[in-house]
C-alpha cells in the first residue's frame, strides 16, 4: 500500500511540473477598447493605456499614475529618453513620470516621422525619416552638451548610402546600425507613392561608412504573405496562421516554429521580460488581458532556420571569371599598359567603397589568388579583446559584405565562394570563384 501511495505521489508531482511548464499567469484584466503599449524603464516592465501607466510588480500590474508618455505622440528611444513622434524635440522622464525637455526643436517637428532613433555610447542618433512629403537619409546626433542637433560625420559617397525614406525596421548592435526595411520614393509620379526596400544597409560607427551586406529576403517573403511583425528589443516575432518566426537581430538568424498556440490569434502586443518568459496582451470584446507565458509555450516544434541577410539577387554572370585571370595575367606578363591601367583603376575604385577589414581581406585575396584565405586568418584582423563568437560573426559579415560590393562593381554573381578546408573539415576558407 505504501508503494502504491509513493507511486501516486510521484505521478502527481510530475503532473504538477508539467502543468507549471505550460501554465499561464493572468497579470491584469482591463475593460477598454484603447491600444496598449509596452515599454521598459530600467529592468521593470510597464504599459500604458491612454495616459494611464501600469507597472509590473510580482505577479500583477499595478496602476502608477498618469503621464504624457502614454500618448501616441510620444515614443521611447531608450529607457528614460523619449521623443515627440516625428520630431526632433527630446525629453527625459523623471521619477515622478513627468517629462523634462532636453532639446526643443520645433522646426524639426514634421521632418522625422519613422526615423531610426537610438543611443550610441552617450550620443542620441537619428537616421532617415520623412515629413511634408520629403524623405531624408541623413545621420544626425545630439548629446546633452549640445543645444541643437548636428550632422554626424559620414564619409560615404552619396551614391553608396541608403536611399532617403522612412525606416520601418532597424537594429543597433556592437557599434553598428542595421537597416532591414524602408519605405522609399517609388518611380511612379505623386508624393504619396512609396515602395518597400528590403536591402540591408549597415553603418559602422568606427569607420563612419555605410555598406550593403545583402538583402532581408525572408522578411520580405513573410511580409508579402501577410504575416504580422512585432518588433521587440533585438528580436522580431513574425506571426503567421500556422507558423511563427523568431528573428534574432543580434545573431542575424531566424527560426521558424509550428504555431500550436490559440493565443496568437488575438494578440495585440508582446514584450520579453526575461530569457524564459514573455508577456502578452490579447484583446477580446473591449477587454485587454495581460498574461505571462513560458518562452517555450510559443517557440517549440522547430521547422526550419536561416540567416536574415542573404546575398543580393543575381543579375550578371561570368564577368569575374574573366576579370581575375586577366588581373593575374597582367601582373605576370606586364602586358598591354592601357589595359593594365584600366584594371588597376577598377580595383582602386572598388577599394574606396570598402571598410578597413574588407580592404584587408581583398588585399589578402588578391595576394593569395588562386589560393584561398582561411577564416583563421580573417579572425586575426579583429581585436583580441573581442570574444571568439563575436569575431566569428564579424568574419561572416565582412565576407558577405565584400562579396556584395564586388557583385555591384564587377556585375557578377557571387564572386567569392566559401568552402571547407580539404585537410581540416572544421576549418572554412574563402577565395575568388575562378
Secondary structure, DSSP 8 states (H G I E B T S, - for coil): -HHHHHHHHHHHHHHHHHHHHT-EEEEEEEE--S-EEEEEETTEEEEEETTEEEEEETTEEEEEEE-GGGSTTEEEEETTEEEETBSS-EEEE-TTS-EEEEE--GGGTTTBBT-EEEEETTEEEEE--EETTEE---EEEE-TT-SS-EE----S-GGGS--SEEEEEEEEETTEEEEEEEEEE-SSSSTT-EEEE-EEEEEETTTTEEEEEEE-HHHHHHHHTT-EEEEETTEEEEE-SSEEEEEETTTTEEEEEE---GGGGGEEEEEEEETTEEEEEEEETTEEEEEEEEGGGTS-SEEEEEES-B-------SHHHHHHHHHHHHHHH---HHHHHHHHHHHHHHHHTS-HHHHHHHHHHHHHTTS-EEHHHHHTTS-TTS-HHHHHHHHHHHHHHHHHHHHHHHT-S--EEEEE-SS-TT-EEEEE--
